[in-house]
Amino acid sequence: MKNQFNLSHLVRENVKAMKAYSSARDEFTSSHDNLTFLDANESPFDNNFNRYPDPYQLELKEELASLKSVSATQLMLGNGSDEVLDLIFRAFCEPHQNQVITMPPTYGMYQVLANLNAVEVVNVNLTEGFQINTSAVLDEITSATKLIFISSPNNPSGNVMQINSIKLLLEQFKGLVVIDEAYIDFSSTSSFISELQIYDNLIVTQTFSKALGHAAIRLGVCFAHPSIINVLEKIKPPYNVNQLTQKKALEVIKNYDTVNFQVKITTSERQLLAKQFNEVSFIKQVFPSDANFLLCRVDDANKRYQQLIDLGVIVRNRTQEVGCENCLRISVGTPEQNKKLMLILNQLDQ
């Protein structure tokens, strides 16, 4: 069913009216070798990084678009996914007027960014099996609701959300559905990027921080209809992705066999760890995961968390999260790191 989606009704009025900043590289884009650039007040002394980076990351976008089988007009790059998410709030949510829906337990930055932008958050808890309670979400939608955030695979539970539930929300909700796919590369489930041609109100975010192994370069990716991308590009800082990041990201894409190899190892180790965790007596439940971590319910999360720290292993204590009482989130390490972890868990189990 085609959603009667109207982007113009969602964009903030001040964003519609504003004029985007025009940088020197917007006004003159040629890169001819014989040109003398005296327009941007940059240092004239060449050290490979004295010039501003491409504000629209055109070369990187073309490579990434080819990798993801989309048009370059369907993606925007940010200084980490958090900048992308913040831009979405600032483009579409009026402070003190609009609201968004999130589904705990989920990524904590949705709440932080909502607070930063003075936007109300309506929390609709996931079911006991960490799936979307679609009827409850639909019941909470009002004329003030602009965004619905879905983490899939979900953090901290690790599971993929049911496709039919997501599609129902895309079809029924006249606002924007943001699917955070930070961990999608570790899943056998297809990315919702493949649905961009069907749903104009769909935004998908991904990152270079997880499977692509480059958290330090801070690069997030937004996939959406070109009209949504245009709005976000209008309000983003002019040089939000630096030249070092662009260069390194291109290297990652051009050596994608390394990414695939590391993902294969991680998913194999995830399966092995899940099996081994089930043999540890104080681990009461290992939740299914499509991510690079496992959520485990233990006898006493606070106690086990501190014991692991004392033995040199740092995991994440999620016991305060909705539905995660006495749960530890454990990232999948290298085979050597996982062997060390199991030796310590078995030591604690005695």
URCORLIN-V873432 format. One record per residue. RES is the residue in one letter. NEAR is the number of other C-alpha atoms within 10 Angstrom. Layout:
res=[RES:RES]
near=[NEAR:NEAR]
This chain:
res=[M:K:N:Q:F:N:L:S:H:L:V:R:E:N:V:K:A:M:K:A:Y:S:S:A:R:D:E:F:T:S:S:H:D:N:L:T:F:L:D:A:N:E:S:P:F:D:N:N:F:N:R:Y:P:D:P:Y:Q:L:E:L:K:E:E:L:A:S:L:K:S:V:S:A:T:Q:L:M:L:G:N:G:S:D:E:V:L:D:L:I:F:R:A:F:C:E:P:H:Q:N:Q:V:I:T:M:P:P:T:Y:G:M:Y:Q:V:L:A:N:L:N:A:V:E:V:V:N:V:N:L:T:E:G:F:Q:I:N:T:S:A:V:L:D:E:I:T:S:A:T:K:L:I:F:I:S:S:P:N:N:P:S:G:N:V:M:Q:I:N:S:I:K:L:L:L:E:Q:F:K:G:L:V:V:I:D:E:A:Y:I:D:F:S:S:T:S:S:F:I:S:E:L:Q:I:Y:D:N:L:I:V:T:Q:T:F:S:K:A:L:G:H:A:A:I:R:L:G:V:C:F:A:H:P:S:I:I:N:V:L:E:K:I:K:P:P:Y:N:V:N:Q:L:T:Q:K:K:A:L:E:V:I:K:N:Y:D:T:V:N:F:Q:V:K:I:T:T:S:E:R:Q:L:L:A:K:Q:F:N:E:V:S:F:I:K:Q:V:F:P:S:D:A:N:F:L:L:C:R:V:D:D:A:N:K:R:Y:Q:Q:L:I:D:L:G:V:I:V:R:N:R:T:Q:E:V:G:C:E:N:C:L:R:I:S:V:G:T:P:E:Q:N:K:K:L:M:L:I:L:N:Q:L:D:Q]
near=[10:10:16:13:18:12:16:12:12:18:19:16:13:10:16:12:8:10:10:14:12:10:14:16:18:13:9:10:9:9:10:7:6:6:8:9:13:10:11:11:10:11:12:11:9:8:8:7:12:11:16:17:18:19:20:17:18:12:14:21:21:16:16:20:17:12:12:14:11:18:15:19:17:20:25:23:28:24:19:21:22:18:20:22:22:19:21:23:26:22:22:23:25:20:17:10:11:20:24:26:23:23:25:23:23:23:17:13:12:20:19:14:19:21:13:13:16:17:23:19:20:17:15:19:19:21:14:11:11:21:18:21:15:16:11:12:20:15:9:13:20:12:9:14:23:24:25:22:19:23:27:28:25:27:25:26:29:24:23:23:18:11:12:10:14:17:17:14:20:24:17:15:22:21:28:25:25:22:24:24:23:24:24:24:23:21:19:9:14:11:16:21:21:12:15:17:11:13:21:23:23:22:25:22:24:24:26:20:18:18:20:18:15:16:14:10:18:19:25:23:23:25:27:25:19:16:14:26:19:15:19:23:20:19:17:21:16:20:17:18:22:19:18:11:18:20:13:14:21:16:12:16:16:13:11:14:11:14:16:15:10:16:20:14:14:22:20:13:19:24:15:13:23:19:12:13:20:14:13:17:15:18:21:15:17:19:15:17:23:22:29:23:25:27:25:25:21:22:16:15:23:15:11:21:21:15:16:16:11:10:12:12:15:15:15:14:21:23:18:12:15:14:18:21:16:22:31:25:21:19:17:21:18:13:16:8:12:17:13:14:21:15:12:16:21:15:9:15:12:7]
